[in-house]
Amino acid sequence: KAELSAANGDLESAKSFATKAGSMVDSAKPLLDANLLVEGTNNDDDKKYAAQYVPLRLTCHRILGSVFAGMKDFDASEKEFRKATENFPQIPGAWEMLARVLEIQGKASEAIEARSKRQGLL
């Protein structure tokens, strides 16, 4: 819903949907992790669902940061992309998202640093 709303130019709805989706994914994570810790009860489906946390959460960061950028709220966009790099420092795409918004804000040296971190992960 967030991506569709953004594509249709309804950035406020996109922001709301992406925020809600991120909260839902974050709420599910402890339950998924706990289920994996219960010996003898987890199966391939449990592992599959737990493995989806990172890509789903990254998607929420990407959409929300992009929506903020579309709203010209570059500080909020930067904050969202920084959260992505803090939560997932091993993901090159998180660093690239941050680098792009830093460039838009004229923070060239920080953008270069973010891109360097990204390059180091490739």
N, C-alpha and C positions, 0 to 999 in steps of 0.2 A: 504494500500500500504506500509506503514511504517513497519508493522509487517512482511509482506511477503518479503520485501527487506532485513530486518534484518535476517530472517530465511534463506535467500539465500546468506547471507554473504556480501551483499552490504550495508555496514553500512553508507556510505556517503549518499546514496539515502534514506535510512531509516531516517537518521538525518534530511534531507531536508523535507521529507514527514511529519514527526512528528512535526517539527517546523511549517510548513505551517498549519497543522491540528489544532495545538494549537492556532495559530493566528486566524484562521477562527472561532473556537469555542468562543474565547474571543471576537471577533467582533460581533458575534451573540448575546451574553449575554445581552448587554444593550437593544437591540431591543426586545428580548423575555421578559425582565423585564418590559419594557415600555408598551408592549402590555397587560401584566397582570394588569397594573395599570389603564388602560382605562376602566372605569366602564361600564359594560353591553356588552362589546365586546369580552371578553375572554370566552373560552369554554374549555371543557375537553382536546381537542387537544392542545390548547395553554399551559395549565398546564402541560400536558405530555411532550411537547417539552422543556419547561423551566426546568422541573425536570431532564432532561437528561444532563444539563450542568455539574454538578459535576462528574458523572461517565465518561463522555467524556473527561473532562479536566484532570481528574486523569489518564486516560488511556494515554493521551498525555505525561504527566509527567513521567509515568512509562516507556513508550517506549523510550522517549528521554533520560532519565537517564540511562536506560539499554544499549542503543546504545553507549552513552558516555563511560560507563564502558567497553563495548566490544571493544571500540577503545583505551582502557587504559587511557582515560582522566578522571581520578577519581575526579579531582577537579571540572570539569564541571558536572559530574554525581552527586556529592554531592550538588552542587549549584542547580541543577534541582530538586533533592529530597527535598532540603530545601524549595524551592518555593512551593512544594506540601504541606509540613507541615505548611507553613505560610498561604497559601490560604485555606487549609482544615485541621485545627488542630484537628478537631473532628473525622477524619477518621483514624482508627488504621493502615490500610495498608500503609498510607503515612509515618508514623513513622517507620514501619518495613523496607520500602524501604531505608529510610535514614540510619537506623541502619546497614543494610547490607553493604552499601558502606563505612560507617565509619569504620566498622570492617576490610574491605579490605585494608583500608589506615592505619590500626594500631591504630586507635583512639578509643581504647577500652572503656575508661570512657565515651566518648560522645555516643558511641553505646549503652552502658548500660543505659544511661539517655534517649535516644530515645526509647529503648525497654520498659523502665519504663513508659514513657508517653503512649506508645501503650497499655501496660497492664492495665493502669488506665482507658482506654476507653472501655475495653472489659466487 
